[in-house]
Amino acid sequence: MPKYIIERNIPDAGNIPATDLQQISQKSCCVLKEMGPGIQWLESFVTADKIYCIYIAENEEAIKTHAEQGGFPANSIAEIKTIIDPTTAE
């Protein structure tokens, strides 16, 4: 399945309390469970005003459905074509 990066614009995201992040994560997992095996959340990165999420999904529409059902913004969705890291230079 394709891998995607989702950009979520959330003002002051970097100051969201851990308890709120836990609730948001629980909501996401509940929606994912209802959607079935065609979508999987891998990890997210919280910055000052955005959250970047990495998902595996059958298609971009699944990402949009998850965002709508969970009440999460999905301001940008891009399919990851290749992953590089320092070992790519070797």
C-alpha positions in Angstrom: 0.0 0.0 0.0 1.2 3.6 -0.6 2.6 5.7 2.2 1.5 9.2 2.7 2.5 12.3 4.7 -0.3 14.5 6.0 0.2 18.1 7.0 -2.3 19.2 9.7 -2.3 23.0 10.4 -3.1 23.3 14.1 -2.2 26.6 15.7 -0.1 26.2 18.8 0.2 22.4 18.3 3.5 22.3 20.1 1.8 23.4 23.3 -1.0 20.8 23.3 -0.8 19.0 26.7 0.1 15.4 26.7 -3.3 14.4 28.0 -5.0 16.1 25.0 -2.5 14.4 22.6 -3.5 11.1 24.1 -7.2 11.8 23.6 -6.6 12.9 20.0 -4.5 9.7 19.4 -7.3 7.5 21.0 -9.9 9.2 18.7 -7.7 8.5 15.6 -7.2 4.9 16.6 -11.0 4.4 17.1 -11.7 5.8 13.6 -8.9 3.6 12.1 -10.3 0.5 13.8 -13.8 1.2 12.3 -12.3 1.8 8.9 -10.5 -1.6 8.8 -7.1 -2.7 7.4 -7.0 -0.4 4.4 -5.4 2.4 6.5 -2.7 2.5 9.2 -1.2 5.3 11.2 2.6 4.9 11.6 3.7 8.0 13.5 3.3 11.8 13.8 5.6 14.7 14.4 4.4 17.7 16.4 5.9 21.1 15.5 5.0 24.6 16.7 1.9 25.0 14.5 1.5 21.8 12.6 1.4 18.0 13.0 2.9 15.9 10.3 1.5 12.3 10.1 2.8 9.3 8.3 0.1 6.8 7.1 -0.1 3.7 5.0 -3.4 3.7 3.1 -5.0 2.2 0.0 -5.5 5.6 -1.4 -5.7 9.3 -0.6 -9.5 9.1 -0.2 -9.0 6.9 2.9 -6.8 9.6 4.4 -9.6 12.2 3.8 -12.3 9.9 5.2 -10.2 9.4 8.4 -9.7 13.1 8.8 -13.4 13.8 8.3 -14.6 11.1 10.7 -12.0 12.1 13.3 -12.5 15.8 13.0 -8.8 16.3 12.1 -7.6 18.8 9.5 -5.8 17.3 6.5 -4.5 20.5 4.9 -2.1 18.7 2.6 -1.8 15.0 1.6 1.2 13.8 -0.4 2.1 10.3 -1.4 5.7 9.4 -0.4 7.5 8.1 -3.4 10.9 7.4 -1.9 12.6 7.6 1.4 16.2 8.7 1.7 18.5 9.1 4.7 22.3 9.4 5.3 22.9 5.9 4.1 21.6 6.9 0.7 24.9 8.8 0.2 27.0 5.6 0.7 
